[in-house]
Amino acid sequence: MVVNRAENPLRAIPQVDELLQRPSLQPLWRELGAQQARRVIRETLEELRARCAAAPEAAADTLSAGLAGLEAELETRTRSRLSPSLRAVINATGVVLHTNLGRAPLSAAACQRLGEIAGAYTNLEYSLAEGRRGKRDTHIEALACELTGAERTLVVNNNAAALLLVARTLAGGGEILISRGELVEIGDGFRVPEILIAAGARLVEVGTTNRTHLADYRRAAGPATRLLLRVHRSNFEMSGFTSRPRREELAALGAELGLPVAEDLGSGCLLSPAISGFAEEPTVSECLAAGMEIVTYSGDKLLGGPQAGLLSGKKVWLDRLRAEPLFRALRVDRLTLAALEATLDAYARESWDEVPVWRMLRARDLEARAQSFASRLAPAWQAAVEPDESPVGGGALPGTRLQSWVIWLKPSGYGCMELAERLRKAEPPVLARIQNDRLGLDLRTVFREQENALLQVFESLQS
């Protein structure tokens, strides 16, 4: 449209109702609905007016260009509005437990169970055997106890919630003894001490940052002490002149003092080192066997299931936690329980490779996959396959670097950051690693069934 420069150029902007009635736009509005269509039109026109007002001397030219591309802009905005905000992406970073990307992807069995449960009524809190109200805990408790050796297991919405429940129930208004070297910060700036204080407990720090002895706990214990807490330093390593009591020693002291002993294990590994290959990572069953009376751990880290916080341990303490009113506020829904049950079932059947996290952590074919995929990329991408390392991510196994093979790209015509942006905006979105002005693809975290889609993204960027 040509705008008359002698008049106020903004008069050429069409009215909202005119655009709603325009025949060429009717298919868009039928998809979007009248209310959202009006909102999209208003937002688009307001931005056009703002661009014109920002540069009055060029308002006519700005408006002409804006009106010429108005229908295309409305379609782009409509497609964006219709697209869900939460989307599946291709994780080519090699970080298995990528917190920003949702940590553990679920197994095929867990996804199938979600489909079965989500669209149906369920026996969530109903005993089919007895014909009366039941408890939702029972759907995963037997499996979890079998796998860990616990007497009882509860589930809440994440591990921070599990720790909050323990502190509030067992130490609210009293003291928790904890080593200074275990006052860790977890993801997104949350700190273990702050969670414990929010539960209404008082922290008594014992020992020093690098060395804590059993005698430090004994000296600090008093009439107000309610809990001995050990926190697994799952997201950082401490080496050198360090020490802390063994679990067995802390458990014995708890028994002597008549106090419960709990451990925040964090990552929730269920596989023995002989199977997992990670000798440094304690398992839930190992902690319980050493005398920890309550162990809290995440469902979506090394366990490889949905976001959840599990509490396993002695019945006497778990019963108290279950009776705490806060438990109801922290409990999980049927979808979490369905996915968690399917995940635990894979462990019970010793089918660990069904759990994507362990399939990726234990992958041994990465070089062959990388070479094959690189050969399928066009020469313009200048793909080079090189050995490299990947972190596990998610605050798990901080000292472990996974040996991997990365496809490094350095294409002409694309800067590294520009290519990364184009990949993020592709369909499906692709997240890659960036290092030394090169963009890398680590197929450890790319499912085999995603490889064709990933290749098509790169083909579309060339067109």
Buried (B, 14 or more C-beta within 10 A) or exposed (E): EEBEEEEEBBEBBBEBEEBBEBEEBEEBBEEBEEEBBBBBBEEBBEEBBEBBEEEEEEBBBBBBBBBEEBBEBBBEBBEEBEEEEEEEBBBBBBBBBBBEBBBBBBBEBBBBBBEEBEEEEBEBEBEEEEEEEBEBBEBBBEBBBEBBBBBBBBBBBBBBBBBBBBBBBBBBEBBBBBBBBBBBBBEEEEEBBBBBBEBEBBBBBBBBEBBBBBEBBEEBBEEEBBBBBBBBBBBEEEEEEEEBBEBEBBBBBBEEBEBBBBBBBBBBBBBEBEEBEBEEBBBBBBBBEBBBBBBBBBBBBBBBBBBBBBBBBBEEBBEBBBEBEBBEEBBBEBBBBBBBBBBBBBBEEEEBEBBBBBBBBBBEEBBEBBEEBBEEBEEBBEBBBEEBEBBBBBBBBBEBEBEBBBBBBBBEEBEBEEBBEBBEEBEBBBBBBEEEEBBBBBBBBBBEEBBEBBBEBBEEBEE
